[in-house]
Amino acid sequence: MEPTPTATVEEAQAELRRGLGRTLLTEEEIRTRISELAAEISRDYAGLNPLLVGVLKGVVFFMSDLLRTITIPVSVDFMAISRYDPSRKTRGAVRLIKDLDETIEGRHLIFVEDIVDTGLTLNYLVRILRARGPASIEVCTLFSKPEHRLTTLPIRYTGFELPDRFVVGFGLDYREAYRHLPYLAELRPEALQLNAPDRL
Ligand code: IMP
């Protein structure tokens, strides 16, 4: 017998839940920390009308909360990238599939990231942006996994430092799933092994 549509939805949700490990950060903890970052940025950039630049798609959750709690005038813009095979020598190199709409020459940029792991993606994008002559560039990331870092690019604002685990939620996905979760959870190692990811 064909499963009913309701059973299919429930099965899909149960399957997703099975992949989740423990919750690392609750929605409230994340939002509180974002307000603190927003307060710091509002203080540091008063009078500078900074441009917040984010990379689609994972950053949209963090970006929208940050924008709503920053109290000074700011602008926002987005880039989109696609990754090359991370196992190749091009690791960290990305192809821009959507560039910024704004000209950034002379602007104060805050590069907003959801998570910095090796830092290679960030390093690559910041190099591209720096070549366009902004007045300054600083980095603000919600999550950071410092154990994996392969670059020395300074990060001015960090929300949370995380252990070396694959995490999902609050914008972070595993093969496009789990982004919508309002909290941050570990992905169970079995879930990763079962579906050997091609982009990790
Ligand atoms: P990096 O170049 O190694 O710093 O990789 C950064 C990108 O890898 C992030 O923008 C995410 O898309 C992805 N990433 C790294 N760690 C995680 C994780 O734990 N969960 C989900 N995505 C991750």
Residues whose N, C-alpha, C, O or C-beta is under 5 A from the ligand:
A	BS01	IMP	I115 V116 D117 T118 G119 L120 T121 L122 R165 F166 V167 V168 L172 D173
